C-alpha cells in the first residue's frame, strides 16, 4: 500500500527545513535505511532515511523548497501501484492515463504540495474562496500584499510560493524576510545560492542606512542565545592558568605529530581530564532529573563562514591531542561547506569558546542549551606572577566558566575549574 513520506522533526524546536537534495530519483527502488533526501535546518544537513524498502513513485516537492514538519514530500510504494487517489487527496491533478509501469501520473508536478484540506481565506459576501499555502500567506502578510491580488498557479488555483515571489517582483518592492531566507538555502550542493544582498534605505530623516537581511543561521543563533539568557540561570567563575609548560609540550608534540596541535586542542583535552576527575559536573538539567554522562563529549565553538556553530567532539577522554585536532579541523571544513549534520551538533554537557586569537584578555560566553556550562578562553599573555614567594614572569591564560546554576553549584564549579587549571599547568596529564 502506498504511503506518504513526510518531513520528520529534524531538530528540537525546528518547525521547517529546506529540501536541498533528492538522493533517490522517481521510480527507483530502495531498501530500509536508505537515505532518500537531504533536509537543511538552520545549522546542519540531515538525511531522511527510509523505514522500509519500497519505490519512490512520486516526488511531491522540488529541491530548494522550504517545507514544514509533517509536510508530505514523496509517495512511496510498490512498482505499478495506482496512487491517483492518494495524489487526489493532496490536491494534485491526476491524468486519467497511466504510465507504462501502471502508476498514475499527474498532468503537472506541483512545486508545493497542498494539504488534504487547504484553509480558505476569509470570504466576503459572494467572493470566491481563495486557497493559499501557509508559507504563501506568511510571505504575503510580510510583503503587505492581499490574497486577492495574487493569481494562484498551484493545484486548484492554490497560491504557492512562486506566485508570491512573482507578485512581490511586480510590486517592485524588496522581498520579505521569509522569501529572502528561502533564497539563502542551497537548492543543491553543487549549485549554492548567494546570501541575500544588502538593501540601501533612505530614511525620512538622518543618514542613509543599509539593511542586511537575516540569514537562517543568524536568526537561529539569535533565537537560541536569547532563550538561553532568558531561561538558564547563568553564573561565572574565573581562574588564570600558567601555560608555559603547556606551550613547551605543544612544541614537542608538533615535532612528531602527524596533525598540527593547537593550544585549543590541548584545552579540550584538559576539559576531559576535569570532567573525568569531577564527574558530577558532566551533567545537564532536564525537567525530571539531572542527566549524567559516562563519556566526555565537548562542543567546540566554530566561527564558520556561514555563522557560529558548535559541533561536538565525542569521547574526548579517550582521544590523543592529534585526534582531537583532526576532528576539530574536519568540523571547521564541514561548517564552511554547510555539510555538518544535525547529530554533529547534538549532545555534550560543555562547550569551549576560544577568542584568544583575537587578543581578548577574557570574556564570558553564553551557555548552549541543553548543555550546562561553557568555558571561555582568552589570550595567553606574559605577566608578573608570584611563584613560591618569588616574583617571576609567566604566560597566563584567563579562563571563565559560565555555569547553569540549576545543574551545577558554585563549589562544584570552582572544584572543576581548579582541576582544569592543574591539568593545564601540569600538561603531561593530557598525554598520559
C-alpha positions as CSV (number, residue, x, y, z in Angstrom):
1,X,0.0,0.0,0.0
2,X,1.3,3.4,-1.0
3,X,2.4,5.7,1.8
4,X,3.5,9.3,2.2
5,X,7.0,10.3,3.2
6,X,6.6,13.3,5.5
7,X,9.1,15.8,6.8
8,X,10.3,14.5,10.2
9,X,11.2,16.7,13.1
10,X,14.9,17.0,12.3
11,X,15.9,19.2,15.2
12,X,14.5,20.1,18.6
13,X,12.3,23.2,18.2
14,X,12.6,23.2,14.4
15,X,9.3,23.7,12.5
16,X,10.7,23.8,9.0
17,X,13.6,22.9,6.8
18,X,14.8,23.2,3.2
19,X,14.7,20.1,1.0
20,X,18.1,20.6,-0.6
21,X,18.6,17.3,-2.4
22,X,16.8,14.2,-3.6
23,X,19.1,11.1,-3.2
24,X,16.8,8.6,-4.8
25,X,15.0,9.5,-8.1
26,X,11.5,8.7,-9.0
27,X,10.7,5.1,-10.0
28,X,13.8,3.8,-8.2
29,X,13.6,1.1,-5.6
30,X,15.4,1.4,-2.2
31,X,16.0,-0.7,0.9
32,X,15.2,0.1,4.5
33,X,17.7,2.6,6.0
34,X,18.4,4.1,2.6
35,X,18.9,7.9,2.7
36,X,16.1,9.3,0.4
37,X,16.6,13.1,0.7
38,X,18.7,15.8,2.4
39,X,17.0,18.4,4.6
40,X,18.8,21.6,5.7
41,X,18.0,23.1,9.1
42,X,19.3,26.3,10.4
43,X,22.7,24.8,11.1
44,X,23.0,21.3,9.6
45,X,22.2,18.9,6.8
46,X,20.0,15.9,7.8
47,X,19.5,12.8,5.7
48,X,15.9,11.4,5.7
49,X,16.1,7.6,5.9
50,X,13.6,5.1,4.7
51,X,11.9,2.9,7.4
52,X,11.1,0.2,5.0
53,X,12.1,-0.9,1.5
54,X,9.9,0.5,-1.4
55,X,10.0,2.6,-4.6
56,X,9.8,6.4,-5.0
57,X,6.6,6.6,-7.0
58,X,6.4,10.4,-6.9
59,X,8.4,13.3,-5.6
60,X,6.0,16.0,-4.4
61,X,8.5,18.7,-3.5
62,X,11.2,20.3,-5.7
63,X,14.6,20.7,-4.2
64,X,15.2,24.1,-2.7
65,X,11.7,24.2,-1.3
66,X,11.1,25.2,2.3
67,X,8.9,22.6,3.9
68,X,7.2,22.4,7.3
69,X,7.4,19.4,9.7
70,X,4.8,16.9,8.7
71,X,4.5,18.0,5.1
72,X,4.3,15.2,2.5
73,X,7.3,15.2,0.2
74,X,7.0,11.9,-1.6
75,X,4.8,8.9,-2.4
76,X,6.3,5.6,-1.6
77,X,5.0,2.2,-2.6
78,X,5.3,-0.8,-5.0
79,X,6.1,-0.6,-8.7
80,X,2.9,-0.3,-10.7
81,X,0.8,0.7,-7.7
82,X,-2.1,3.1,-8.5
83,X,-1.6,6.2,-6.4
84,X,-4.1,8.5,-8.2
85,X,-6.4,8.5,-5.2
86,X,-3.6,9.5,-2.8
87,X,-2.5,12.3,-5.1
88,X,-6.0,13.5,-5.5
89,X,-6.3,13.8,-1.7
90,X,-3.3,16.0,-1.8
91,X,-5.0,18.3,-4.3
92,X,-2.9,17.1,-7.3
93,X,-4.4,16.9,-10.8
94,X,-4.1,13.3,-12.0
95,X,-4.1,12.2,-15.5
96,X,-6.7,9.5,-16.5
97,X,-4.0,7.6,-18.3
98,X,-1.3,5.6,-16.6
99,X,2.4,5.4,-17.3
100,X,3.9,2.3,-18.8
101,X,4.6,0.8,-15.3
102,X,1.0,1.3,-14.3
103,X,1.4,4.1,-11.8
104,X,-0.8,7.2,-12.3
105,X,1.0,10.3,-13.4
106,X,-0.2,13.8,-12.7
107,X,-0.5,16.3,-15.5
108,X,1.9,18.7,-13.8
109,X,4.2,18.4,-10.9
110,X,3.2,20.8,-8.1
111,X,6.2,22.7,-6.7
112,X,4.5,22.8,-3.3
113,X,2.1,20.0,-2.2
114,X,-1.3,21.0,-0.9
115,X,-2.6,19.7,2.4
116,X,-5.7,17.5,2.3
117,X,-7.9,20.4,3.3
118,X,-6.3,23.7,2.4
119,X,-7.6,26.5,4.6
120,X,-9.6,29.0,2.6
121,X,-9.2,32.7,3.0
122,X,-12.0,34.6,4.8
123,X,-14.8,35.1,2.3
124,X,-16.5,38.5,1.8
125,X,-20.1,38.3,0.6
126,X,-20.2,36.2,-2.6
127,X,-16.4,36.4,-3.3
128,X,-14.9,33.2,-4.3
129,X,-12.7,31.4,-1.7
130,X,-9.0,31.9,-2.2
131,X,-6.7,29.0,-1.3
132,X,-3.1,29.6,-0.3
133,X,-0.3,27.6,1.5
134,X,0.7,28.7,5.0
135,X,4.1,29.8,3.7
136,X,2.5,31.9,0.9
137,X,0.1,33.5,3.4
138,X,3.0,34.4,5.7
139,X,5.1,35.9,2.8
140,X,2.1,37.9,1.6
141,X,1.4,39.3,5.0
142,X,5.1,40.3,5.4
143,X,5.0,42.0,2.0
144,X,1.7,43.8,2.6
145,X,0.0,42.2,-0.4
146,X,-3.6,40.9,-0.2
147,X,-4.5,37.4,-1.3
148,X,-6.9,38.8,-3.9
149,X,-4.0,40.5,-5.7
150,X,-2.3,37.2,-6.5
151,X,-3.2,34.6,-9.1
152,X,-2.5,31.1,-7.9
153,X,-0.8,28.5,-10.2
154,X,-0.9,25.6,-7.8
155,X,-3.4,22.7,-7.7
156,X,-7.0,24.0,-7.9
157,X,-5.7,27.6,-8.2
158,X,-3.9,27.5,-4.9
159,X,-1.4,30.3,-4.2
160,X,2.1,28.9,-3.7
161,X,5.5,30.4,-3.0
162,X,6.4,31.1,-6.6
163,X,3.2,33.1,-7.1
164,X,4.0,35.3,-4.1
165,X,7.6,35.9,-5.4
166,X,6.2,36.9,-8.7
167,X,3.7,39.3,-7.1
168,X,6.5,40.9,-5.0
169,X,8.6,41.4,-8.1
170,X,5.7,43.0,-9.9
171,X,5.1,45.3,-6.9
172,X,8.7,46.4,-7.3
173,X,9.5,46.1,-3.6
174,X,12.2,44.2,-1.7
175,X,11.3,40.6,-1.0
176,X,10.1,39.9,2.6
177,X,12.4,38.2,5.1
178,X,10.7,34.8,4.6
179,X,11.4,34.9,0.9
180,X,15.0,36.1,1.4
181,X,15.6,33.3,3.9
182,X,14.5,30.7,1.3
183,X,16.8,32.3,-1.2
184,X,19.8,31.7,1.0
185,X,19.2,28.0,1.1
186,X,21.1,25.7,-1.3
187,X,18.8,24.1,-3.7
188,X,21.5,21.6,-4.4
189,X,25.0,21.2,-3.0
190,X,26.6,21.6,-6.4
191,X,24.6,24.8,-7.0
192,X,24.9,27.1,-4.0
193,X,22.8,30.3,-3.7
194,X,24.3,33.6,-2.5
195,X,23.3,35.3,0.7
196,X,20.6,38.0,0.4
197,X,22.0,41.3,-0.8
198,X,22.1,44.3,1.5
199,X,19.5,47.0,0.7
200,X,20.1,50.7,0.8
201,X,17.4,52.7,2.6
202,X,16.8,56.5,2.7
203,X,15.0,57.2,6.0
204,X,12.8,60.2,6.4
205,X,15.4,62.0,8.5
206,X,19.1,61.4,9.2
207,X,21.8,59.5,7.4
208,X,21.1,56.7,5.0
209,X,21.4,53.1,6.2
210,X,22.0,49.7,4.8
211,X,19.7,46.8,5.8
212,X,21.3,43.4,5.7
213,X,18.6,40.7,5.7
214,X,18.9,38.0,8.3
215,X,20.1,34.6,7.2
216,X,18.5,31.4,8.5
217,X,21.5,30.6,10.7
218,X,21.7,34.2,12.1
219,X,18.0,34.0,13.1
220,X,18.7,30.6,14.7
221,X,21.7,31.9,16.7
222,X,19.7,35.0,17.9
223,X,16.7,32.9,19.0
224,X,18.8,30.2,20.8
225,X,21.1,32.7,22.6
226,X,18.1,34.8,23.7
227,X,16.3,31.8,25.0
228,X,19.5,30.7,26.9
229,X,20.0,34.1,28.7
230,X,16.3,34.3,29.5
231,X,15.7,30.8,30.8
232,X,19.1,29.5,32.1
233,X,20.3,30.9,35.4
234,X,24.0,31.7,34.5
235,X,26.8,32.3,36.9
236,X,30.5,32.5,36.2
237,X,33.8,31.6,37.9
238,X,37.2,32.7,36.8
239,X,40.8,31.4,37.1
240,X,44.1,32.1,35.5
241,X,46.5,29.3,34.4
242,X,50.2,29.5,33.8
243,X,50.7,27.8,30.5
244,X,54.5,28.0,29.7
245,X,54.8,24.2,30.3
246,X,51.8,23.6,28.1
247,X,53.3,25.7,25.3
248,X,56.6,23.7,25.6
249,X,54.7,20.4,25.4
250,X,52.8,21.6,22.4
251,X,56.0,22.5,20.6
252,X,57.4,19.0,21.3
253,X,54.2,17.3,20.2
254,X,54.1,19.2,16.9
255,X,57.6,18.0,16.1
256,X,56.4,14.4,15.9
257,X,52.6,14.7,15.5
258,X,51.0,14.0,12.1
259,X,48.5,16.8,12.8
260,X,49.4,20.2,14.0
261,X,48.1,20.6,17.5
262,X,46.7,23.9,18.8
263,X,46.5,25.2,22.3
264,X,42.8,24.9,21.9
265,X,43.1,21.2,21.2
266,X,45.0,20.8,24.5
267,X,42.4,22.8,26.4
268,X,39.7,20.5,25.0
269,X,41.7,17.5,26.3
270,X,42.1,19.3,29.7
271,X,38.3,19.6,29.8
272,X,38.1,15.8,29.6
273,X,40.5,15.4,32.5
274,X,38.4,17.8,34.6
275,X,35.2,16.0,33.7
276,X,36.8,12.7,34.5
277,X,38.0,13.8,37.9
278,X,34.9,15.8,38.7
279,X,32.1,13.6,37.1
280,X,29.3,15.5,38.9
281,X,30.0,18.4,36.5
282,X,29.4,16.2,33.5
283,X,25.6,16.7,33.7
284,X,22.8,18.6,32.1
285,X,19.5,19.8,33.6
286,X,16.2,18.2,32.5
287,X,12.7,18.9,33.9
288,X,12.6,15.5,35.6
289,X,16.2,14.8,36.6
290,X,19.9,15.5,36.2
291,X,21.3,13.6,33.2
292,X,24.8,12.4,34.0
293,X,27.1,11.3,31.1
294,X,29.6,8.5,31.2
295,X,31.7,9.8,28.3
296,X,33.1,13.3,27.8
297,X,31.6,15.0,24.8
298,X,32.8,18.6,24.3
299,X,31.2,21.2,22.0
300,X,33.7,23.4,20.1
301,X,32.5,26.9,19.1
302,X,33.5,27.5,15.4
303,X,33.0,30.8,13.6
304,X,32.4,29.5,10.1
305,X,31.7,31.5,7.0
306,X,28.0,30.6,7.5
307,X,27.8,31.6,11.1
308,X,28.5,30.3,14.6
309,X,28.2,26.5,15.1
310,X,29.2,24.2,18.0
311,X,29.8,20.7,16.8
312,X,30.6,18.1,19.5
313,X,33.8,16.0,19.8
314,X,32.8,12.8,21.4
315,X,34.7,10.6,23.8
316,X,37.4,13.2,24.3
317,X,38.7,11.3,27.4
318,X,39.9,8.5,25.0
319,X,41.4,10.8,22.3
320,X,45.0,11.9,21.8
321,X,45.6,15.6,21.1
322,X,46.3,14.8,17.5
323,X,42.9,13.0,17.1
324,X,41.1,16.0,18.7
325,X,42.9,18.3,16.2
326,X,41.8,16.2,13.3
327,X,38.2,16.2,14.4
328,X,38.1,19.9,15.1
329,X,39.7,20.7,11.7
330,X,37.2,18.4,10.0
331,X,34.3,20.1,11.7
332,X,35.6,23.6,10.6
333,X,35.8,22.5,7.0
334,X,32.3,20.9,7.1
335,X,30.9,24.1,8.8
336,X,32.3,26.3,6.0
337,X,30.8,24.0,3.3
338,X,27.4,23.6,5.1
339,X,27.9,19.9,5.5
340,X,27.6,19.5,9.2
341,X,24.9,17.0,10.2
342,X,22.4,17.5,12.9
343,X,23.9,14.7,15.0
344,X,27.2,16.6,14.9
345,X,25.6,19.4,16.8
346,X,23.8,17.4,19.5
347,X,24.9,16.1,22.9
348,X,27.6,17.0,25.3
349,X,27.4,18.8,28.6
350,X,30.0,21.6,28.0
351,X,31.4,23.7,25.2
352,X,34.7,25.6,24.7
353,X,34.7,29.0,23.1
354,X,38.2,30.4,22.4
355,X,38.7,34.0,21.3
356,X,42.4,34.2,22.4
357,X,43.5,34.5,18.8
358,X,41.8,37.9,18.7
359,X,43.8,39.2,21.7
360,X,41.0,39.3,24.2
361,X,42.2,39.1,27.8
362,X,39.0,37.4,28.9
363,X,35.2,37.2,28.2
364,X,32.1,35.5,29.3
365,X,30.2,33.2,26.9
366,X,26.5,32.2,26.8
367,X,25.6,28.5,27.5
368,X,24.4,26.5,24.6
369,X,21.3,24.6,25.9
370,X,20.8,21.9,26.9
371,X,24.5,21.9,27.9
372,X,25.2,23.1,31.4
373,X,28.4,25.0,31.0
374,X,30.7,26.8,28.6
375,X,34.4,27.6,29.0
376,X,35.5,30.9,27.6
377,X,39.2,31.1,26.8
378,X,41.2,34.3,26.4
379,X,44.6,35.0,25.1
380,X,47.8,33.7,26.7
381,X,49.9,36.7,27.7
382,X,53.1,37.2,29.7
383,X,52.6,38.8,33.1
384,X,54.1,39.1,36.5
385,X,53.2,36.3,38.9
386,X,54.3,35.2,42.3
387,X,55.6,31.6,42.4
388,X,56.9,30.1,45.6
389,X,57.2,33.5,47.1
390,X,59.2,34.9,44.3
391,X,58.1,37.4,41.6
392,X,58.6,36.0,38.1
393,X,57.2,36.4,34.5
394,X,54.9,33.6,33.2
395,X,52.4,33.2,30.3
396,X,49.0,33.5,31.8
397,X,45.7,32.3,30.3
398,X,42.4,33.7,31.6
399,X,39.6,31.1,31.9
400,X,35.9,31.9,32.6
401,X,33.4,29.1,33.2
402,X,29.8,30.0,32.7
403,X,27.5,27.5,34.5
404,X,23.8,26.6,34.7
405,X,23.1,27.0,38.4
406,X,20.3,24.5,38.2
407,X,22.7,21.7,37.4
408,X,26.0,22.8,39.0
409,X,26.5,24.7,42.2
410,X,29.3,27.2,42.9
411,X,31.5,24.9,44.9
412,X,31.3,22.2,42.2
413,X,32.1,24.7,39.5
414,X,35.1,26.0,41.5
415,X,36.4,22.5,42.1
416,X,36.1,21.6,38.4
417,X,37.9,24.8,37.3
418,X,40.7,24.1,39.8
419,X,41.3,20.6,38.2
420,X,41.3,22.2,34.8
421,X,44.0,24.7,35.8
422,X,46.1,21.9,37.4
423,X,45.9,19.9,34.1
424,X,47.0,22.9,32.1
425,X,49.8,23.7,34.4
426,X,50.9,20.0,34.6
427,X,50.3,19.2,30.9
428,X,51.8,15.7,30.9
429,X,48.5,14.7,32.3
430,X,47.0,15.5,28.9
431,X,49.0,12.8,27.2
432,X,49.1,10.2,29.9
